[in-house]
């Protein structure tokens, strides 16, 4: 009996946590997204008042509107922010995969006694504040920063290059910051691969490069998908890196949300943008879960 109670408790606690700290705040944001902007405190109407009774409830629901959602596709600024965010996230995820896969493969093939140390080196940047690391890149990429000084000393460039406030700086900062999120899932998958499979492929006359693409890559697909999702989803809503390293042309949806919430104080439009963004980010997760469920059913 006690074991059954502990089992139920261990199941209820995560759901209660999600309901309290994700579902309830999300429902509040959804409610604000159907409100109207107003010069008041809070800066939207209607505000639900339980003391008003059923008449107040009917008046509350009658005052809700979808105007904020109409604005999300009627204004080109919002559409550009979504498009820019998805583009930056897709390109950054592809770069992370191209750089992170060889690193994860090397970690998985390294001697067992060195793997722990090498993995520690990958996650070592997490020991420093994320904001401090982004500010460090600002100093490196500025006009008289360390990068330009090194390139000038090596006679690679004749005059300082403007690296800061460009798309290149944004991609560099994102790839650097999210690198462990790509490497660790790939390493966890590659490290579990049975070396006997590659030996069997070699015995059957398969060259190493072909064995890599026909055996290693397909078996590491779960790690690739997990790493891509772990990078793509937070990059889409990234605010700090494009705000500090980018320019006005790299205005992603995270910056637009901040501007609407704190600059324009248009909470309904900002909430609608956040709800649409969440829908965009949840879509790949739903497809991934459906794919996993189909594979489990086949197995």
Buried (B, 14 or more C-beta within 10 A) or exposed (E): EEEEEEEEEEEEEEEEEEEEEEEEEEEEBBBBBBBBBBEEEEBBBBEEEEEEEEEBEEEBEEEBBEBBBEBBEEEEEBEBBBEBBBEBBBBBBEBBBEBBBEBBBEBBEBEEEEBEEBBEEBEEEEEEEEEEBBBBBBEBBBEEBEBBEEBBEEEEEEEBBEBBBBBBBBBBBBBBBBBBBBBBBBBBBBBEBEEEEBEEBEEEEBEEEEBBEEBBEEBBEBBBBBBBBBBBBBBBBBBBBBBBBBBEEBBBBBBBBEBBBEEEBBBBBBBBBBBBBBEBBEEBEEEBEEEEEEEEEEE
